[in-house]
Amino acid sequence: MPRGSRDQLSARGGDDALVVVLMAVTMVAGIISSLGAPLIPSVARTLHIPLDSAQWSLTVALLSGAISAPIMGRLGDGPRRRETIIGGLLIVFTGSIVAGLAHSLIVLVAGRAMQGVGLGLAPVTMAAARDHLPESRSPGVIAILSVCGAAAVGAGYPFSGLIDSDLGLHAAFLFGAVISGSALAAAAKVIPSNRHAAAGSIDLVGALMITLGLIALLLAISQGQQWGLDSPAVVTLGLIALLTLASWARLQLHRRSPLVDLRQLGHRAVLTADLAAIVLGIAMYMFLTLVTEFMQEPRSGGYGFGSSSLVAGLSLVPFSIISLLASRTIRRISRQVSDSAILVAGSLLIAASGAFFALEHSHEWEAFVTMGGVGAGFGYTFAAIPGMITRAVPPRETGSAMGLYQVIRYVGFSLGSAIAASILAGYTIDHGHTVLQGGYVNALWVGTGICALSAVTSGLLTARDRPVDPGARDGSFLRNLAVEDAELASAGLVGIEGEGVPRQHNVNGA
């Protein structure tokens, strides 16, 4: 065989190995992110703690993802991408062991915070595919990575529930160590270096400030019912959050290379889209928490289904699958209506689904239907938002605007988890171990009202815009960007890039 042919085969084999490893890393991030809502009642039972305290096992992972995503995105676009992927997996691996061996809430929260770092891995793997694979192949691989993230979460919900039901809570978290350890070994062997890339600066002070501010805010929200909204502790935490986040925002506005570019909020469409993102993010994790916890409430209390964590996890499969399918129809729908109209309609669909379960929650199938409707709504709304943003800003600012959107959405996720815990805490008996039915119903109505507010606000703030011409180059780019980002949204992942136009390779279709 000629030397050139052997070299081509060798290169192709190396590319195939890289694709497999990138898929594995992306799926690990998706599965780790699913070790959340369905396991909260098991956390409460195993550690003998109230449900609102157990909720921190989910909230802290989402908070960690919100902080780590922009940092890993910046690192991944610089000369340390290989080190970023390996380091991220090492943190996730260690966190999985810590969470798996935890016998106290503090240790579990620490482990889950480390696991949450994995939520920033998916966009870094996409950047690796973009730079290390042939131009003719990278778009298709990036599309596969998007689907892998969604599929991993869809499988992770019931799989983690199955492990919990058969082997216990600790085994479910230790399962994360098995898969992250395997991905870590493969990544260390296969992921190539990109030391030739230009280095970018990272705003560590900004990262510390937003971490402190968000932790204070989430503590004030989640513990408000127990400590009292007017208690010195809650008031102090609220003031710390307000002052720290205000100072952080001022710092970001004056930084040459900010962690998050808040200047993008000066565009009205970006402001509208990001307001919708944080509000819908809150509602999303409220519904994920409320439905899965309600299902696991024993029937002896006069409500609930007495479901296992496995069945509760299965109820989220329709959410994951239908949101992915809905995002796939966005191209056809956007030919007829504007993105703003899709955003309003999707928000109303989520609100209707929440209202349905608030009124009808006597049978398990109602939970599955509810999560299917919620998934469809989020598939459409998270597909509409990127198009609204990218058309509102100059091409050179697209990366910054999308990065801001992703961080804001993740902040919404963590707030939603904390708000759900706070509402339920106000309706608990038996030292916080039992939640009254009214707590779930009222919390569902709050989530429903939030989605309705999102629809009204979006309708009022969004200027009239036309459907995108699917035949135009810019329209094609925006449609592909929207679909890809919606797939990540359905998986609970982020797709943040560094400065510059994100994923331009998708102009030719992924």
Wavefront OBJ file of the C-alpha trace (Angstrom):
o trace
v 0.000 0.000 0.000
v 1.431 3.445 -0.897
v 2.652 5.560 2.021
v 0.059 8.280 1.315
v -2.790 5.786 1.571
v -1.423 4.427 4.856
v -1.186 7.963 6.242
v -4.776 8.659 5.219
v -5.991 5.489 6.889
v -4.021 6.345 10.020
v -5.474 9.848 10.104
v -8.974 8.486 9.556
v -8.498 5.997 12.372
v -7.314 8.803 14.659
v -10.343 10.893 13.702
v -12.678 7.988 14.446
v -11.114 7.495 17.868
v -11.451 11.214 18.593
v -15.125 11.172 17.611
v -15.827 8.208 19.897
v -14.091 9.891 22.836
v -15.841 13.217 22.268
v -19.178 11.372 22.188
v -18.284 9.595 25.434
v -17.338 12.839 27.178
v -20.555 14.531 26.015
v -22.687 11.612 27.173
v -20.954 11.582 30.552
v -21.832 15.265 30.982
v -25.454 14.495 30.081
v -25.763 11.532 32.409
v -24.104 13.322 35.330
v -26.516 16.237 34.875
v -29.442 13.821 35.178
v -28.409 12.681 38.670
v -30.691 15.291 40.145
v -34.437 15.707 40.423
v -35.597 12.049 40.582
v -33.122 11.262 43.382
v -34.056 14.104 45.753
v -36.559 12.043 47.826
v -33.937 9.279 48.077
v -31.378 11.815 49.307
v -33.826 12.964 51.980
v -34.568 9.401 53.112
v -30.973 8.172 53.043
v -29.453 11.149 54.871
v -32.506 11.670 57.136
v -32.879 15.319 56.148
v -35.859 17.467 55.046
v -36.767 17.588 51.372
v -35.863 21.253 51.025
v -32.353 20.501 52.301
v -32.046 17.527 49.938
v -32.927 19.891 47.080
v -29.442 21.381 47.405
v -28.062 18.215 45.807
v -29.632 19.487 42.576
v -29.340 23.251 43.088
v -25.603 23.212 43.777
v -24.848 21.193 40.635
v -26.748 23.693 38.489
v -25.021 26.592 40.244
v -21.657 24.962 39.616
v -22.555 24.565 35.957
v -23.497 28.237 35.680
v -20.122 29.288 37.077
v -17.906 26.725 35.358
v -19.454 26.988 31.883
v -18.057 30.410 30.899
v -14.681 29.595 32.457
v -14.408 26.256 30.645
v -15.652 27.877 27.462
v -12.836 30.426 27.594
v -10.245 27.784 28.470
v -11.537 25.498 25.732
v -11.055 28.159 23.070
v -7.460 28.769 24.190
v -4.325 26.603 24.121
v -5.443 24.476 27.075
v -8.457 22.663 25.618
v -7.023 19.180 26.221
v -6.134 20.109 29.790
v -9.600 21.625 30.258
v -11.382 18.435 29.204
v -9.112 16.191 31.265
v -9.225 18.511 34.273
v -13.015 18.807 34.065
v -13.426 15.031 33.951
v -11.020 14.608 36.855
v -13.103 16.997 38.960
v -16.301 15.159 37.977
v -14.677 11.788 38.786
v -13.545 12.984 42.205
v -16.921 14.571 42.881
v -18.706 11.340 41.991
v -16.647 9.430 44.558
v -17.239 12.107 47.194
v -21.011 12.105 46.521
v -21.118 8.312 46.412
v -19.464 7.989 49.821
v -21.277 10.933 51.443
v -23.163 10.358 54.668
v -23.884 14.005 55.399
v -25.477 16.785 53.395
v -22.343 18.959 53.444
v -20.200 16.233 51.895
v -22.879 15.365 49.341
v -23.266 19.015 48.315
v -19.496 19.288 47.886
v -19.474 16.211 45.659
v -22.427 17.395 43.622
v -20.787 20.801 43.121
v -17.783 19.001 41.647
v -20.044 16.887 39.440
v -21.746 20.053 38.194
v -18.481 21.159 36.597
v -19.167 18.516 33.947
v -22.032 20.636 32.636
v -19.447 22.829 30.923
v -17.828 19.969 28.991
v -20.236 19.647 26.055
v -19.365 22.943 24.342
v -15.655 22.226 24.768
v -16.028 18.885 22.981
v -17.812 20.690 20.140
v -14.944 23.160 19.901
v -12.532 20.200 19.717
v -14.545 18.638 16.892
v -14.544 21.957 15.047
v -10.774 22.378 15.231
v -9.398 18.820 15.057
v -11.637 17.164 12.474
v -11.731 17.774 8.717
v -14.036 20.613 7.701
v -16.171 18.193 5.717
v -16.760 16.022 8.790
v -16.936 18.370 11.777
v -20.513 19.683 11.203
v -21.973 16.191 11.235
v -19.988 15.223 14.329
v -21.133 18.345 16.160
v -24.735 17.420 15.354
v -24.091 13.930 16.728
v -22.617 15.415 19.904
v -25.761 17.509 20.364
v -27.963 14.440 20.028
v -25.682 12.439 22.351
v -26.156 15.019 25.077
v -29.931 14.826 24.791
v -29.976 11.036 24.515
v -27.709 10.660 27.541
v -30.072 12.658 29.738
v -33.080 10.757 28.417
v -31.379 7.499 29.364
v -29.791 8.871 32.522
v -33.047 9.748 34.290
v -34.466 6.194 34.437
v -31.044 4.530 34.615
v -30.044 6.464 37.735
v -33.475 5.672 39.168
v -32.967 1.979 38.426
v -29.614 1.940 40.222
v -31.103 3.815 43.166
v -34.064 1.409 43.392
v -31.897 -1.745 43.242
v -28.567 -0.744 44.785
v -29.252 2.457 46.694
v -28.511 6.158 46.410
v -24.758 5.900 46.921
v -24.450 3.434 44.058
v -26.225 5.891 41.749
v -23.633 8.573 42.445
v -20.735 6.090 42.308
v -21.997 5.104 38.862
v -20.965 8.610 37.852
v -17.408 7.766 38.958
v -17.355 4.667 36.751
v -18.393 6.461 33.566
v -16.423 9.660 34.208
v -13.319 7.619 35.078
v -13.614 5.677 31.825
v -14.088 8.879 29.834
v -11.120 10.448 31.644
v -8.784 7.597 30.678
v -9.933 7.712 27.053
v -9.655 11.509 26.843
v -6.118 11.494 28.261
v -5.100 9.054 25.528
v -6.915 10.501 22.517
v -7.699 14.237 22.878
v -5.031 16.181 20.920
v -3.304 19.305 22.130
v -4.005 22.737 20.665
v -1.148 24.686 22.218
v -0.864 26.728 19.029
v -4.156 28.514 19.785
v -4.108 32.066 21.098
v -4.529 32.400 24.845
v -7.445 34.361 26.257
v -7.791 36.048 29.626
v -10.104 34.735 32.341
v -11.827 37.035 34.801
v -11.206 35.095 38.021
v -12.299 38.007 40.220
v -15.584 38.136 38.338
v -16.002 34.373 38.756
v -15.491 34.616 42.521
v -17.898 37.531 42.842
v -20.734 35.895 40.911
v -20.213 32.682 42.881
v -20.518 34.504 46.209
v -23.496 36.546 45.044
v -25.439 33.578 43.681
v -24.755 31.401 46.728
v -26.039 34.171 49.019
v -29.114 34.643 46.815
v -29.927 30.936 46.645
v -29.486 30.525 50.401
v -31.821 33.429 51.059
v -34.461 31.983 48.718
v -34.245 28.344 49.765
v -34.051 28.978 53.515
v -36.466 31.893 53.595
v -39.423 29.789 54.731
v -37.519 28.062 57.532
v -35.625 31.055 58.883
v -38.321 33.633 58.157
v -38.227 36.131 55.314
v -37.635 38.975 57.800
v -35.035 37.134 59.871
v -31.597 38.763 60.270
v -29.914 35.855 58.456
v -32.150 36.075 55.372
v -31.991 39.875 55.256
v -28.204 39.781 55.556
v -27.900 37.183 52.814
v -30.184 39.236 50.605
v -28.072 42.349 51.101
v -24.863 40.419 50.413
v -26.370 39.032 47.222
v -27.627 42.435 46.088
v -24.380 44.295 46.765
v -22.132 41.554 45.398
v -24.094 40.997 42.192
v -24.443 44.753 41.624
v -20.684 45.172 42.051
v -20.091 42.191 39.774
v -22.326 43.694 37.080
v -20.470 47.004 37.297
v -17.163 45.171 37.037
v -18.311 43.203 33.984
v -19.434 46.382 32.236
v -15.984 47.918 32.638
v -13.835 44.827 31.972
v -12.093 44.646 28.621
v -12.545 40.841 28.607
v -15.429 40.176 31.016
v -16.477 36.751 32.189
v -19.985 37.559 30.902
v -20.594 40.459 28.520
v -23.535 42.302 30.098
v -23.241 45.072 27.512
v -25.262 42.874 25.180
v -28.368 43.644 27.250
v -28.357 47.057 25.587
v -29.999 45.378 22.588
v -33.740 45.251 23.208
v -34.170 41.862 21.535
v -31.298 40.421 23.579
v -32.826 41.808 26.782
v -36.184 40.268 25.881
v -34.660 36.908 25.011
v -32.538 36.783 28.164
v -35.463 37.769 30.382
v -37.412 34.902 28.847
v -34.425 32.589 29.311
v -34.094 33.194 33.049
v -37.860 33.085 33.675
v -38.320 29.894 31.663
v -35.217 28.407 33.270
v -36.814 28.973 36.667
v -40.045 27.316 35.532
v -38.242 24.376 33.929
v -36.519 23.198 37.090
v -39.545 23.946 39.203
v -41.577 21.521 37.097
v -38.808 18.899 36.960
v -38.574 18.982 40.754
v -42.274 19.179 41.562
v -43.485 16.438 39.242
v -40.802 13.882 40.163
v -41.140 14.529 43.899
v -44.955 14.449 43.766
v -44.831 11.075 42.013
v -42.752 9.592 44.828
v -45.047 10.798 47.607
v -46.770 7.764 49.207
v -50.444 7.234 48.441
v -51.084 6.813 52.155
v -51.001 10.590 52.478
v -54.079 10.905 50.269
v -52.152 12.047 47.195
v -49.017 11.112 45.294
v -48.432 7.882 43.384
v -45.928 6.074 45.599
v -43.696 5.718 42.542
v -40.116 4.504 42.712
v -37.254 6.754 41.647
v -37.099 4.643 38.471
v -40.682 5.482 37.474
v -40.180 9.112 38.452
v -37.133 9.190 36.193
v -39.099 7.619 33.363
v -41.586 10.498 33.567
v -38.808 12.818 32.382
v -38.073 10.768 29.272
v -41.034 12.341 27.386
v -39.660 15.751 28.350
v -36.250 14.985 26.875
v -37.467 13.246 23.714
v -40.319 15.606 22.836
v -38.216 18.721 23.418
v -35.659 17.336 20.982
v -38.331 16.483 18.404
v -39.975 19.876 18.814
v -36.684 21.653 18.167
v -36.349 19.662 14.944
v -39.574 21.177 13.585
v -38.478 24.764 14.161
v -37.276 25.245 10.571
v -40.686 24.492 9.115
v -42.611 26.498 11.700
v -40.353 29.545 11.434
v -41.274 29.905 7.768
v -44.778 30.871 8.849
v -44.373 32.725 12.152
v -41.716 34.820 13.870
v -39.408 33.659 16.632
v -41.141 36.008 19.068
v -44.502 34.370 18.308
v -42.943 30.933 18.846
v -41.545 32.130 22.176
v -44.949 33.353 23.334
v -46.759 30.213 22.161
v -44.173 27.921 23.722
v -44.410 29.749 27.046
v -48.198 29.389 27.003
v -47.879 25.665 26.211
v -45.643 25.182 29.259
v -48.087 27.177 31.386
v -51.003 25.060 30.155
v -49.111 21.856 30.982
v -48.358 23.094 34.496
v -51.970 24.119 35.024
v -53.136 20.693 33.843
v -51.081 18.881 36.479
v -52.066 21.383 39.176
v -55.711 20.493 38.464
v -55.390 16.807 37.520
v -52.887 14.695 39.442
v -54.709 11.504 40.352
v -52.963 9.101 37.946
v -49.371 8.515 36.889
v -50.137 8.974 33.200
v -51.018 12.605 33.921
v -47.430 13.220 35.025
v -46.112 11.731 31.768
v -48.491 13.870 29.704
v -47.520 16.960 31.675
v -43.804 16.450 31.124
v -44.401 15.792 27.428
v -46.221 19.117 27.099
v -43.540 20.902 29.105
v -40.886 19.347 26.879
v -42.615 20.535 23.716
v -42.886 24.058 25.094
v -39.243 24.224 26.062
v -38.153 22.689 22.771
v -39.838 25.528 20.905
v -38.899 28.385 23.247
v -35.245 27.420 23.525
v -35.158 27.086 19.745
v -36.590 30.572 19.230
v -34.337 32.481 21.618
v -30.975 32.051 19.805
v -32.412 33.389 16.555
v -33.773 36.455 18.345
v -30.353 37.127 19.836
v -28.180 36.554 16.781
v -30.275 38.812 14.553
v -30.123 41.623 17.113
v -26.326 41.899 17.392
v -23.464 42.400 14.908
v -21.740 39.161 13.825
v -18.602 39.958 15.847
v -20.722 40.095 19.041
v -22.664 36.877 18.483
v -20.385 34.745 20.645
v -20.597 37.144 23.593
v -24.367 37.468 23.301
v -24.874 33.705 23.177
v -22.516 33.238 26.103
v -24.549 35.688 28.173
v -27.741 33.835 27.260
v -26.355 30.462 28.318
v -25.134 31.730 31.691
v -28.441 33.489 32.372
v -30.347 30.324 31.531
v -28.274 28.289 33.959
v -28.784 30.866 36.681
v -32.514 30.448 36.020
v -32.183 26.673 36.419
v -30.540 27.000 39.835
v -33.059 29.638 40.959
v -35.943 27.384 39.909
v -34.595 24.528 42.007
v -34.201 26.828 45.040
v -37.651 28.421 44.616
v -39.347 25.022 44.412
v -37.621 23.949 47.626
v -38.601 27.184 49.357
v -42.294 26.878 48.468
v -42.477 23.220 49.510
v -40.714 24.042 52.794
v -43.679 26.222 53.746
v -46.035 23.220 53.552
v -44.052 20.554 55.387
v -44.887 18.539 58.469
v -43.087 15.757 60.329
v -39.923 17.887 60.706
v -39.767 18.674 57.015
v -39.984 15.075 55.789
v -43.578 15.245 54.511
v -44.964 17.874 52.147
v -48.684 18.636 52.157
v -50.517 18.357 48.846
v -51.226 22.083 48.862
v -47.508 22.773 48.690
v -47.169 20.976 45.371
v -50.342 22.492 43.944
v -49.412 26.038 44.920
v -45.865 25.603 43.621
v -47.230 24.296 40.315
v -49.427 27.373 40.026
v -46.420 29.592 40.709
v -44.519 27.882 37.902
v -47.536 28.238 35.645
v -47.827 31.927 36.465
v -44.127 32.437 35.740
v -44.539 30.954 32.269
v -47.614 33.078 31.611
v -45.661 36.136 32.709
v -42.907 35.174 30.285
v -45.435 35.006 27.455
v -46.946 38.399 28.276
v -43.570 40.095 28.782
v -42.143 38.646 25.588
v -45.191 39.705 23.629
v -45.001 43.269 24.923
v -41.243 43.756 24.600
v -40.593 42.069 21.287
v -40.877 44.305 18.274
v -42.575 42.991 15.177
v -40.266 40.719 13.209
v -40.729 38.613 10.133
v -40.236 34.888 9.690
v -36.715 34.111 8.504
v -36.335 33.268 4.839
v -35.129 29.654 4.976
v -33.417 30.054 1.636
v -31.217 32.937 2.728
v -27.710 32.271 3.978
v -28.185 34.161 7.244
v -31.524 32.476 7.790
v -29.923 29.081 7.233
v -27.197 29.862 9.724
v -29.671 31.061 12.341
v -31.952 28.086 11.868
v -29.080 25.652 12.324
v -27.855 27.587 15.344
v -31.321 27.562 16.880
v -31.846 23.840 16.370
v -28.411 22.948 17.722
v -28.843 25.136 20.775
v -32.333 23.782 21.405
v -30.911 20.264 21.423
v -28.456 21.320 24.103
v -31.282 22.998 26.011
v -33.304 19.798 26.019
v -30.357 18.008 27.557
v -29.859 20.588 30.255
v -26.459 21.464 28.824
v -24.843 24.686 27.753
v -23.343 25.671 24.411
v -21.152 28.620 25.271
v -18.318 29.657 22.982
v -15.590 32.197 23.343
v -15.543 35.552 21.620
v -16.371 35.386 17.936
v -19.164 33.893 15.907
v -20.158 30.487 17.290
v -20.440 27.369 15.147
v -20.222 29.039 11.771
v -19.429 25.687 10.253
v -23.102 24.860 10.554
v -23.931 27.147 7.648
v -23.605 24.095 5.472
v -25.872 22.073 7.700
v -24.990 19.840 10.600
l 1 2 3 4 5 6 7 8 9 10 11 12 13 14 15 16 17 18 19 20 21 22 23 24 25 26 27 28 29 30 31 32 33 34 35 36 37 38 39 40 41 42 43 44 45 46 47 48 49 50 51 52 53 54 55 56 57 58 59 60 61 62 63 64 65 66 67 68 69 70 71 72 73 74 75 76 77 78 79 80 81 82 83 84 85 86 87 88 89 90 91 92 93 94 95 96 97 98 99 100 101 102 103 104 105 106 107 108 109 110 111 112 113 114 115 116 117 118 119 120 121 122 123 124 125 126 127 128 129 130 131 132 133 134 135 136 137 138 139 140 141 142 143 144 145 146 147 148 149 150 151 152 153 154 155 156 157 158 159 160 161 162 163 164 165 166 167 168 169 170 171 172 173 174 175 176 177 178 179 180 181 182 183 184 185 186 187 188 189 190 191 192 193 194 195 196 197 198 199 200 201 202 203 204 205 206 207 208 209 210 211 212 213 214 215 216 217 218 219 220 221 222 223 224 225 226 227 228 229 230 231 232 233 234 235 236 237 238 239 240 241 242 243 244 245 246 247 248 249 250 251 252 253 254 255 256 257 258 259 260 261 262 263 264 265 266 267 268 269 270 271 272 273 274 275 276 277 278 279 280 281 282 283 284 285 286 287 288 289 290 291 292 293 294 295 296 297 298 299 300 301 302 303 304 305 306 307 308 309 310 311 312 313 314 315 316 317 318 319 320 321 322 323 324 325 326 327 328 329 330 331 332 333 334 335 336 337 338 339 340 341 342 343 344 345 346 347 348 349 350 351 352 353 354 355 356 357 358 359 360 361 362 363 364 365 366 367 368 369 370 371 372 373 374 375 376 377 378 379 380 381 382 383 384 385 386 387 388 389 390 391 392 393 394 395 396 397 398 399 400 401 402 403 404 405 406 407 408 409 410 411 412 413 414 415 416 417 418 419 420 421 422 423 424 425 426 427 428 429 430 431 432 433 434 435 436 437 438 439 440 441 442 443 444 445 446 447 448 449 450 451 452 453 454 455 456 457 458 459 460 461 462 463 464 465 466 467 468 469 470 471 472 473 474 475 476 477 478 479 480 481 482 483 484 485 486 487 488 489 490 491 492 493 494 495 496 497 498 499 500 501 502 503 504 505 506 507 508 509 510
